[in-house]
Amino acid sequence: MKMIAVDDVIYFRAEDKYTKVVTAEGEALIRKPIKDLYEELDPESFWQIHRSAIVNLRAIARVDRDWRGEPVIVLKGRDETLAVSRTFAHRFKAM
């Protein structure tokens, strides 16, 4: 068992019955649904961007657009990107 500070989290992603917690140091799994987790997080620091993903706003390097014009989040210091679903795309319209 390992304690992870919320400020260290880059993003959370739902995976089957677990939620993957991604930090700069690695990944861990917790048994808490994304929906329940989001209700406990500070909305000034974390935004839900997909029904299966929550991102730490401080971890966002920039927001690009995919070939359909939908927002895609590029993370600071990471190779992977995070897709933003249409439901949550309105948050990134001005970006």
C-alpha beads as a LAMMPS data file, in Angstrom:
LAMMPS data file: protein, C-alpha beads

95 atoms
94 bonds

1 atom types
1 bond types

-500.0 500.0 xlo xhi
-500.0 500.0 ylo yhi
-500.0 500.0 zlo zhi

Masses

1 110.0

Atoms # bond

1 1 1 0.000 0.000 0.000
2 1 1 1.305 3.439 -0.940
3 1 1 0.019 6.908 -0.130
4 1 1 -0.196 9.269 -3.098
5 1 1 -0.678 12.987 -2.578
6 1 1 -3.530 14.366 -4.665
7 1 1 -1.277 17.187 -5.877
8 1 1 1.075 14.575 -7.389
9 1 1 -1.655 13.059 -9.571
10 1 1 -1.456 13.870 -13.281
11 1 1 -4.697 12.121 -14.178
12 1 1 -7.137 9.403 -13.196
13 1 1 -8.533 6.908 -15.719
14 1 1 -11.201 4.261 -15.216
15 1 1 -10.029 0.722 -15.963
16 1 1 -12.563 -2.070 -15.479
17 1 1 -13.475 -2.168 -11.774
18 1 1 -10.548 0.063 -10.798
19 1 1 -9.305 3.584 -11.364
20 1 1 -5.733 4.066 -12.538
21 1 1 -3.875 6.872 -10.773
22 1 1 -1.031 8.282 -12.880
23 1 1 1.782 10.326 -11.315
24 1 1 5.244 11.323 -12.536
25 1 1 6.673 8.433 -10.495
26 1 1 4.368 5.748 -11.882
27 1 1 0.892 4.277 -11.774
28 1 1 -1.335 2.691 -9.159
29 1 1 -4.830 1.231 -9.028
30 1 1 -7.543 2.172 -6.568
31 1 1 -11.013 0.733 -6.038
32 1 1 -13.008 3.931 -6.342
33 1 1 -15.224 4.762 -9.328
34 1 1 -14.409 7.907 -11.307
35 1 1 -17.808 9.406 -10.460
36 1 1 -17.260 9.076 -6.694
37 1 1 -13.677 10.265 -6.964
38 1 1 -14.598 13.384 -8.919
39 1 1 -17.077 14.442 -6.238
40 1 1 -14.221 14.456 -3.694
41 1 1 -11.702 16.424 -5.788
42 1 1 -11.259 20.207 -5.896
43 1 1 -13.011 21.472 -9.077
44 1 1 -10.455 24.297 -9.270
45 1 1 -7.655 21.729 -9.686
46 1 1 -9.264 18.733 -11.415
47 1 1 -11.637 18.583 -14.374
48 1 1 -13.447 15.584 -15.718
49 1 1 -12.678 15.443 -19.441
50 1 1 -14.298 12.130 -20.323
51 1 1 -16.636 9.765 -18.516
52 1 1 -13.553 7.679 -17.789
53 1 1 -10.920 10.392 -17.157
54 1 1 -10.124 13.260 -14.782
55 1 1 -7.083 15.492 -15.322
56 1 1 -5.087 17.713 -12.980
57 1 1 -5.204 21.182 -14.560
58 1 1 -1.611 21.894 -13.487
59 1 1 -0.460 18.920 -15.599
60 1 1 -1.818 20.349 -18.863
61 1 1 0.872 21.715 -21.201
62 1 1 -1.587 22.721 -23.925
63 1 1 -4.803 21.777 -25.660
64 1 1 -4.559 20.795 -29.320
65 1 1 -7.263 19.787 -31.783
66 1 1 -7.530 16.388 -33.463
67 1 1 -8.446 15.864 -37.116
68 1 1 -12.149 16.340 -36.222
69 1 1 -11.498 19.588 -34.374
70 1 1 -12.086 17.984 -30.971
71 1 1 -9.818 19.025 -28.079
72 1 1 -6.918 16.769 -27.083
73 1 1 -4.911 17.436 -23.935
74 1 1 -1.123 17.371 -24.153
75 1 1 0.418 16.723 -20.755
76 1 1 3.594 18.303 -19.364
77 1 1 6.543 15.924 -19.618
78 1 1 4.494 12.959 -20.910
79 1 1 4.154 11.314 -24.296
80 1 1 0.499 10.315 -24.044
81 1 1 -2.391 12.650 -24.789
82 1 1 -5.899 12.613 -23.327
83 1 1 -8.994 12.867 -25.494
84 1 1 -11.774 15.164 -24.371
85 1 1 -15.296 13.864 -24.995
86 1 1 -17.987 16.038 -26.564
87 1 1 -19.760 16.213 -23.212
88 1 1 -16.820 18.073 -21.656
89 1 1 -15.429 19.841 -24.758
90 1 1 -17.240 23.102 -23.894
91 1 1 -14.626 23.734 -21.178
92 1 1 -11.944 24.029 -23.853
93 1 1 -13.782 26.041 -26.536
94 1 1 -11.887 29.231 -25.699
95 1 1 -8.509 27.491 -25.747

Bonds

1 1 1 2
2 1 2 3
3 1 3 4
4 1 4 5
5 1 5 6
6 1 6 7
7 1 7 8
8 1 8 9
9 1 9 10
10 1 10 11
11 1 11 12
12 1 12 13
13 1 13 14
14 1 14 15
15 1 15 16
16 1 16 17
17 1 17 18
18 1 18 19
19 1 19 20
20 1 20 21
21 1 21 22
22 1 22 23
23 1 23 24
24 1 24 25
25 1 25 26
26 1 26 27
27 1 27 28
28 1 28 29
29 1 29 30
30 1 30 31
31 1 31 32
32 1 32 33
33 1 33 34
34 1 34 35
35 1 35 36
36 1 36 37
37 1 37 38
38 1 38 39
39 1 39 40
40 1 40 41
41 1 41 42
42 1 42 43
43 1 43 44
44 1 44 45
45 1 45 46
46 1 46 47
47 1 47 48
48 1 48 49
49 1 49 50
50 1 50 51
51 1 51 52
52 1 52 53
53 1 53 54
54 1 54 55
55 1 55 56
56 1 56 57
57 1 57 58
58 1 58 59
59 1 59 60
60 1 60 61
61 1 61 62
62 1 62 63
63 1 63 64
64 1 64 65
65 1 65 66
66 1 66 67
67 1 67 68
68 1 68 69
69 1 69 70
70 1 70 71
71 1 71 72
72 1 72 73
73 1 73 74
74 1 74 75
75 1 75 76
76 1 76 77
77 1 77 78
78 1 78 79
79 1 79 80
80 1 80 81
81 1 81 82
82 1 82 83
83 1 83 84
84 1 84 85
85 1 85 86
86 1 86 87
87 1 87 88
88 1 88 89
89 1 89 90
90 1 90 91
91 1 91 92
92 1 92 93
93 1 93 94
94 1 94 95
